[in-house]
Amino acid sequence: MILHDRESVYGRARPALHFRDMTDIDRVNIGRRGFLALAATLPLAFAGNPAAAAPVSRLWERWLPHEPEARYRIDHQAWDAFLKRFLVVVPGGVNRFDYGAVTPADRARLDRYLGDLGQVLISQYNRDEQFAFWLNLYNALVVRVVLEHYPVASIREIDIGGSIFGAGPWSAKLIEVEEESLSLDDIEHRILRPIWKDPRLHYVINCAALGCPQLPARAMTGRNCEEMLEQAAQAFINHPRGVTPLRGGLPRGLLVSKIYDWYLSDFGGYEGALIEHLLRYAEPALAREIEITPYVSEYAYDWALNDSNPVSG
């Protein structure tokens, strides 16, 4: 079955997309929901293996301490410069990363930046600085782990600590902060999600996949975080890989990113709340389409690496 071609979704001409290889594309057809009036009140039921849900948001209390009155700033200029040099911004499309252009000297600079973050006593900072710290740390670690194993066609080829997403680097311990060894799963599911409880964080953490929201084009800081969260939410929802109305014949509902399946609990826990979230950021034309068929019919996600020069084969 052909869904759509990647040129319309990913801003780059590729052959029509066939769902024969579930390694690169995860797609679930959950069908049309008959009683739309219930969508605002009933939880969305998911058929199949419970492992389709994301890891539970489970607070690691050790990271709760913070200093509300602290005015210290964390220096993310090195990460900002790294992004400016190697992130390929595709207006209206999907940003790519030029992994192949990163030299050993560049990698050493990235290592120094991560080493500096590992020395930060993050518990002594305010919540805004902490939020930016963890978001940048996650993204920089993802880039480093891809560089350590490059070339690869997908981050899931990096089989050093998989999770519900299959093989990958998610549960491997990659860095120490305040003498605690941390994995990507720790940062996302035990720190970011349970402490901030902000669904928009999913729009600014990047797993190096084409189906993921953009890798932010600049470093996040305590001062720009709110602005960047809003911009990222709007950009993803209004791009076809975030939300695509299904047309042809009778109304067929919405094709949305698999992120909204994995993390439904963060978007209100039921389909009606998710629809409200999408409408908050949808531009007028998309909002009209959502209001006509306010239900999810299908999910999709592309695990191909966000490489500016993708591995062939």
C-alpha positions as CSV (number, residue, x, y, z in Angstrom):
1,M,0.0,0.0,0.0
2,I,1.3,3.4,-0.9
3,L,0.8,6.2,1.6
4,H,2.5,9.2,0.1
5,D,5.9,10.1,-1.4
6,R,8.7,11.5,0.8
7,E,9.1,14.6,-1.3
8,S,5.8,16.0,0.0
9,V,6.6,15.0,3.6
10,Y,10.3,15.3,3.9
11,G,11.1,18.1,1.4
12,R,13.3,15.8,-0.8
13,A,12.4,13.8,-3.9
14,R,12.4,10.0,-3.2
15,P,10.5,7.1,-4.6
16,A,6.9,6.5,-3.5
17,L,6.8,5.2,0.1
18,H,5.8,1.5,0.4
19,F,5.2,0.0,3.9
20,R,7.0,-3.3,3.3
21,D,10.0,-2.5,5.5
22,M,8.8,-1.8,9.0
23,T,12.5,-1.2,10.1
24,D,12.4,2.3,8.8
25,I,8.7,3.2,9.0
26,D,6.5,2.4,11.9
27,R,2.8,2.6,10.8
28,V,-0.3,1.7,12.7
29,N,-3.8,1.8,11.2
30,I,-6.2,2.3,14.0
31,G,-9.3,2.8,11.9
32,R,-12.1,5.4,12.0
33,R,-13.7,6.1,15.4
34,G,-17.5,6.0,15.2
35,F,-18.6,8.0,18.1
36,L,-16.7,11.3,17.7
37,A,-18.6,12.9,20.5
38,L,-16.9,10.6,22.9
39,A,-13.4,11.6,21.8
40,A,-13.3,14.5,24.3
41,T,-14.2,12.4,27.3
42,L,-13.0,8.8,26.7
43,P,-9.3,7.7,26.8
44,L,-8.0,6.5,23.4
45,A,-7.8,2.7,23.4
46,F,-4.8,1.1,21.8
47,A,-4.9,-2.4,20.4
48,G,-2.0,-4.7,20.3
49,N,1.2,-5.1,22.3
50,P,1.5,-2.7,25.3
51,A,5.1,-2.1,24.3
52,A,3.7,0.3,21.6
53,A,3.6,2.8,24.5
54,A,6.6,4.9,25.4
55,P,8.6,4.2,28.6
56,V,6.7,5.5,31.6
57,S,7.4,8.9,32.8
58,R,8.9,8.0,36.2
59,L,10.5,10.7,38.4
60,W,14.1,10.3,39.5
61,E,13.8,12.4,42.7
62,R,17.5,12.9,42.9
63,W,17.1,15.6,40.1
64,L,14.4,17.6,41.9
65,P,16.7,20.0,43.7
66,H,17.0,23.5,42.2
67,E,17.7,27.1,43.2
68,P,14.7,29.3,42.2
69,E,16.6,32.5,42.9
70,A,19.8,31.5,41.2
71,R,20.9,33.7,38.3
72,Y,23.8,31.7,37.0
73,R,23.9,31.0,33.3
74,I,25.2,27.9,31.6
75,D,27.4,28.6,28.5
76,H,26.1,26.7,25.4
77,Q,28.0,28.7,22.9
78,A,30.1,25.6,21.8
79,W,26.9,23.7,21.0
80,D,25.4,26.7,19.2
81,A,28.5,27.0,17.0
82,F,28.5,23.3,16.3
83,L,24.9,23.5,15.1
84,K,25.6,26.5,13.0
85,R,28.4,24.7,11.2
86,F,26.8,21.3,10.6
87,L,23.0,21.6,10.7
88,V,21.6,21.9,7.2
89,V,18.4,24.0,7.5
90,V,15.8,23.1,5.0
91,P,13.1,25.8,4.9
92,G,9.7,24.1,4.9
93,G,11.3,20.7,5.1
94,V,13.3,18.5,7.5
95,N,16.6,19.8,8.8
96,R,19.6,17.5,8.1
97,F,22.9,17.1,9.8
98,D,26.1,16.9,7.9
99,Y,27.7,14.1,9.9
100,G,30.2,13.3,7.2
101,A,31.7,16.7,7.4
102,V,32.6,16.5,11.1
103,T,36.3,16.2,11.5
104,P,38.2,14.7,14.5
105,A,38.9,18.2,15.7
106,D,35.2,19.1,15.6
107,R,34.4,15.9,17.5
108,A,37.0,16.9,20.1
109,R,35.2,20.2,20.5
110,L,31.9,18.4,20.9
111,D,33.4,16.1,23.5
112,R,34.8,19.1,25.4
113,Y,31.3,20.7,25.4
114,L,29.8,17.5,26.8
115,G,32.6,17.2,29.3
116,D,31.9,20.7,30.5
117,L,28.2,19.9,30.9
118,G,29.2,16.9,32.9
119,Q,31.0,19.1,35.3
120,V,28.0,21.4,35.9
121,L,26.4,21.2,39.4
122,I,23.0,21.5,37.8
123,S,21.1,21.2,41.1
124,Q,22.3,24.7,41.9
125,Y,20.6,26.3,38.9
126,N,17.0,27.6,38.4
127,R,14.4,25.6,36.6
128,D,14.8,27.5,33.3
129,E,18.5,26.9,33.1
130,Q,18.0,23.3,34.1
131,F,15.4,22.8,31.3
132,A,17.7,24.1,28.6
133,F,20.7,22.1,30.1
134,W,18.9,18.8,29.8
135,L,17.5,19.5,26.3
136,N,20.9,20.5,24.9
137,L,22.6,17.6,26.7
138,Y,20.1,15.1,25.1
139,N,20.5,16.5,21.6
140,A,24.3,16.8,21.8
141,L,24.6,13.2,23.1
142,V,22.5,11.9,20.2
143,V,24.7,13.6,17.7
144,R,27.9,12.3,19.4
145,V,26.6,8.7,19.5
146,V,25.7,8.9,15.8
147,L,29.2,10.3,15.0
148,E,30.8,7.5,17.0
149,H,29.1,4.9,14.8
150,Y,28.8,6.7,11.5
151,P,28.1,5.9,8.7
152,V,24.7,4.3,9.6
153,A,21.3,4.5,7.8
154,S,19.4,4.7,11.0
155,I,20.1,5.4,14.7
156,R,18.5,2.0,15.4
157,E,21.5,0.4,13.8
158,I,23.5,1.6,16.9
159,D,22.8,-1.4,19.1
160,I,24.3,-0.4,22.4
161,G,21.2,-0.2,24.6
162,G,17.8,-0.5,22.9
163,S,14.4,0.1,24.2
164,I,10.8,-0.1,23.0
165,F,12.0,1.6,19.8
166,G,14.1,-1.5,19.0
167,A,17.9,-1.5,18.9
168,G,19.5,1.8,19.5
169,P,21.5,3.8,22.1
170,W,18.5,4.8,24.4
171,S,19.4,2.9,27.6
172,A,23.2,3.0,27.3
173,K,24.9,5.1,30.0
174,L,26.5,7.9,28.0
175,I,27.6,10.6,30.5
176,E,28.0,11.4,34.1
177,V,26.4,14.5,35.7
178,E,26.9,15.1,39.4
179,E,28.5,11.6,39.7
180,E,25.4,9.9,38.3
181,S,25.6,7.9,35.1
182,L,22.9,8.8,32.7
183,S,21.3,7.4,29.5
184,L,19.1,9.1,27.0
185,D,16.1,7.3,28.5
186,D,17.1,8.7,31.9
187,I,17.2,12.2,30.6
188,E,13.9,12.0,28.8
189,H,11.7,9.7,30.9
190,R,13.1,10.2,34.4
191,I,14.1,13.9,34.3
192,L,12.5,16.0,31.5
193,R,9.1,14.5,31.2
194,P,8.2,14.0,34.9
195,I,9.7,17.3,36.2
196,W,8.5,19.7,33.5
197,K,5.4,17.9,32.4
198,D,5.4,20.0,29.2
199,P,4.4,18.1,26.0
200,R,6.3,20.6,23.9
201,L,9.6,19.2,25.0
202,H,9.0,16.4,22.4
203,Y,9.3,19.0,19.7
204,V,12.8,20.1,20.7
205,I,14.5,16.7,21.6
206,N,15.8,15.0,18.5
207,C,16.5,11.3,17.9
208,A,18.4,11.8,14.6
209,A,15.5,10.5,12.5
210,L,13.6,12.1,9.6
211,G,10.3,11.5,11.4
212,C,11.4,13.3,14.5
213,P,10.8,17.0,15.1
214,Q,13.7,19.3,14.0
215,L,17.0,19.3,15.7
216,P,16.8,23.0,17.0
217,A,19.0,25.2,14.8
218,R,20.5,27.0,17.9
219,A,21.3,26.1,21.4
220,M,18.5,26.4,23.9
221,T,19.0,28.7,26.9
222,G,17.0,29.6,30.0
223,R,16.0,32.8,28.2
224,N,14.9,31.5,24.8
225,C,13.4,28.2,25.8
226,E,9.8,29.3,25.8
227,E,10.0,31.0,22.5
228,M,11.7,27.9,20.9
229,L,9.2,25.5,22.4
230,E,6.3,27.4,20.8
231,Q,8.1,27.8,17.4
232,A,9.0,24.1,17.4
233,A,5.4,23.0,18.2
234,Q,4.0,25.1,15.4
235,A,6.6,24.0,12.9
236,F,6.1,20.3,13.5
237,I,2.3,20.2,13.7
238,N,2.0,22.2,10.4
239,H,4.5,19.9,8.6
240,P,3.0,16.7,7.0
241,R,5.2,14.4,9.1
242,G,3.4,15.9,12.1
243,V,-0.2,16.0,10.9
244,T,-1.6,15.1,7.4
245,P,-5.4,15.1,6.7
246,L,-6.2,11.9,4.8
247,R,-8.3,12.8,1.7
248,G,-10.0,10.9,-1.1
249,G,-13.6,10.0,-1.1
250,L,-15.2,10.1,2.3
251,P,-13.3,11.9,5.1
252,R,-10.7,9.6,6.4
253,G,-9.3,11.3,9.5
254,L,-5.8,12.3,10.3
255,L,-2.4,10.7,9.7
256,V,-0.2,11.9,12.6
257,S,3.3,11.2,13.9
258,K,3.8,8.1,15.9
259,I,5.1,10.4,18.6
260,Y,1.4,11.1,19.5
261,D,0.9,7.4,20.0
262,W,4.0,6.8,22.0
263,Y,3.5,9.9,24.2
264,L,-0.3,10.2,24.3
265,S,-0.2,10.5,28.1
266,D,1.9,13.7,27.7
267,F,-0.7,15.2,25.3
268,G,-3.6,14.8,27.7
269,G,-4.0,11.0,27.7
270,Y,-7.0,10.8,25.3
271,E,-7.7,11.7,21.7
272,G,-9.8,14.7,22.4
273,A,-7.0,16.4,24.3
274,L,-4.6,15.6,21.5
275,I,-6.9,17.2,19.0
276,E,-7.2,20.3,21.1
277,H,-3.4,20.4,21.3
278,L,-3.1,20.2,17.5
279,L,-5.7,22.8,17.0
280,R,-3.8,25.2,19.3
281,Y,-0.9,25.3,16.9
282,A,-2.5,24.5,13.5
283,E,-2.5,27.2,10.9
284,P,-6.0,28.1,9.6
285,A,-6.1,25.7,6.6
286,L,-4.9,22.8,8.7
287,A,-7.2,23.7,11.5
288,R,-10.2,23.6,9.2
289,E,-9.2,20.1,8.0
290,I,-8.8,18.9,11.6
291,E,-12.2,20.2,12.6
292,I,-13.8,18.4,9.7
293,T,-12.4,15.0,10.8
294,P,-11.2,15.4,14.4
295,Y,-9.9,11.9,14.9
296,V,-6.7,9.9,14.2
297,S,-6.8,7.1,11.6
298,E,-3.1,6.3,11.2
299,Y,0.3,6.9,12.6
300,A,3.6,7.0,10.7
301,Y,7.3,7.6,11.6
302,D,10.4,7.5,9.5
303,W,13.5,6.1,11.3
304,A,15.9,7.0,8.4
305,L,18.9,9.0,9.7
306,N,18.6,12.8,9.3
307,D,21.8,12.8,7.3
308,S,22.5,15.4,4.7
309,N,24.2,12.7,2.7
310,P,22.3,9.5,3.5
311,V,23.9,6.1,3.5
312,S,22.9,4.2,0.3
313,G,22.1,0.6,0.1
